[in-house]
Amino acid sequence: MEIIRTVEEMKARARALRSDGSVVGFVPTMGSLHEGHLSLVRMAGELSDSVVVSIFVNPTQFGPNEDLDRYPHDLERDVALLEDAGAAIVFAPEASDIYPRGYATVVHVQRLGEKLCGAFRPGHFDGVCSVVAKLFEIVRPNLAVFGQKDGQQAAILERMVADLEMDVRIIRGPTVREPDGLALSSRNNYLSDEERAEAPVLYASLEHARSLYDSGETDAAKVLGAVRAMIESKPHARVQYISAVDWKSLDDVTELRAGTMLVLAVFFGKTRLIDNLVLGG
Amino acid sequence: MEIIRTVEEMKARARALRSDGSVVGFVPTMGSLHEGHLSLVRMAGELSDSVVVSIFVNPTQFGPNEDLDRYPHDLERDVALLEDAGAAIVFAPEASDIYPRGYATVVHVQRLGEKLCGAFRPGHFDGVCSVVAKLFEIVRPNLAVFGQKDGQQAAILERMVADLEMDVRIIRGPTVREPDGLALSSRNNYLSDEERAEAPVLYASLEHARSLYDSGETDAAKVLGAVRAMIESKPHARVQYISAVDWKSLDDVTELRAGTMLVLAVFFGKTRLIDNLVLGG
């Protein structure tokens, strides 16, 4: 496995790969890898000849009061995990290389990027879209895999790629969960024991919503109310939002149907967790 | 010369050209072509194997009170001129193909896109950057030629390309002028005879500024004052802005030097004209 630390070198390497006719798969990450990321790397491996994984804690997608400073870093551990997962190249650039002096360009996805998490984290998705657009130019992948755990992010990036006619296929990898249902996230480590004990209510409430839908209930307001009630029964939980949207357009829905994404953000103490579930046909 | 009317067909054709190893030059236009555009096409021809010219009156770069509706269209005439100028492909898509239902992505260049024309035409450069980013993905050129006449636009696009690591070289073609110095523009046709008679003052005032600089005056405020006085001596002229900026960063300068761009926007009646001049070494 190669480790590449500069934009220049990554561009040269990516172009050499493409001119060989290799199918290049790409998994952008912020490091601090867990089984969720590794499942995306393995999925990319199934679909391509060479998998590039970027590790870059992107400062522009953190708000001023968010956890950029305490975001965990352990490149050596991440590299070992990626080697096992079959990555061909790890691209771990410095922030000064991605954002040199004078950097000024922002990619914004209207509507989809302004609601749900976007309403509470202004600029977050601009940071995500801009860095992903740039990473796509550097790495020139045929396909890129993102986790359904960040369902809004995936929908926004699919929109960006379609809108700008970028030559990359976006693939969503399924959410990986702990045995008790909690979606894997680097931020789970911030939870106290008490908060950690309560956090599985997020997926449990989404599963409850699915069972209501499966038994014929399609009134979004009713189902979302049931989700909220379950979550609010936990003393450390504070709901930021719970919504029902189309999983691709992110338009709000009032009647649940196949392709509806139930999506939520909930604080446990100071730690903000997100999760979602897409209803089937 | 080929005429291509759909994004899909242009993408396929561009990828075939690139896989042949052809160097592709690109000149994006809004049609209504004049010698200024044609000089860019010929310049692209000198530097590449195949020149693609797009003709697309991009609605998103016009403000609500601007001249989108009266912007001139004559595809047949434009096609004949481009054939003579040596273009290989004319790409003339429909707006509904570039902006399908649900389109949501905007590329914004901070600072450089927010001053000068950007301060008076909110959203204009977002429209330009977004459509150019998309056209670059569709046409995949090795190089693209833009007129120095739109000096701020060229600097913004150079910034965007550098920031996002796009694989295209931006080249600025010199401004083509009428014998009396007026920069060629589709909008010159809107001028009344009286306004047309006064409009050459724009370039005359910029040339006067250059002669002041050449004789040792480097105080930007003084030189800009002299430019303003010359222009305001014309009864139909109304200055929107006159500035001295670095031609690449667009940062304001107080001391003129090589690479300073003197840049202005002036109304004659309802018609807004722009011009600029870059000081030499």
Interface residues (C-beta under 8 A of the other chain):
Chain A: V7 K11 G102 Y103 A104 T105 V106 V107 H108 V109 Q110 R111 L112 G113 C129 S130 A133 K134 E137 I138 R159 M160 D163 L164 E165 M166 D167 S249
Chain B: V7 K11 G102 Y103 A104 T105 V106 V107 H108 V109 Q110 R111 L112 G113 C129 S130 A133 K134 E137 I138 R159 M160 D163 L164 E165 M166 D167 S249
